[in-house]
Amino acid sequence: MSTQTQDAWIEHGYGQGKISPGSRPAVLVVDMQYAFTDPEFTSGGAELIERAAVNLAKVLPAARDAGVPVYHTTVQWNSAQDRGLWTIKLPFTAEITPGSRWSQIDERLWDDRDVWLPKLWPSFFHGTPLHSLLTAAQRDTVIVTGCTTSGCCRATTIDAFSCGLRTWVPEDCVGDQGSDAHESNLRDLGRRYAEIVSSQEVLDYFETITDGVVRG
């Protein structure tokens, strides 16, 4: 995006402040399943998604050690009826069925302390009990990670914002099929709904947390 266009957004009042995290975070891991991380299914893989997996393999243990809850979601469908209009836009979804390898969370990222909630649609919040679980756990902040930046991560970020949750998106813990979609959507999410940060900023934040709550 050109500097001129980016400045025009700022001039019209977008992105005027920074969202600071609260005291009780949770990590949301969106669709880091073999359908998106295994090169066999992804026709050679997506570099940015693999980068996200590598960085998440460092961030998630730090979250667990700090008592920060980790919630995973994956997409999976039983039938064409479940898939709705995905049958038109993404025919390959027919192969992502419950119990298939493609619906399973990448083993590099799963831990038995985590929570898994399957979904049918882009947002982690849509049709799942995620919001209720976050409310019960008194979480005020979510860190959105996973794939794809322009699709399910974007939808999840918007819904998190709509639920009144302080939202961070670590740029190197989300990934997409191409850098253009990844970069443009992060810019737009940062203008409107979230704070775009790095995995190191998230790790530094976790250093301030004990038993899932910021110390002091």
NORUR-V140410 format. One record per helix or strand. SS is the DSSP state (helix for helix, strand for strand). FROM is the first residue (numbers start at 1). TO is the last residue. If there is no record, write none. Layout:
ss={SS:SS}
from={FROM:FROM}
to={TO:TO}
This chain:
ss={helix:strand:strand:helix:helix:strand:helix:helix:helix:helix:strand:strand:helix:strand:helix:strand:helix:strand:helix:strand:helix:strand:strand}
from={3:25:33:34:47:69:80:86:91:101:105:115:130:141:149:166:171:174:179:195:199:209:213}
to={11:30:33:37:65:75:83:89:95:103:105:119:136:147:162:170:173:175:192:197:206:210:214}
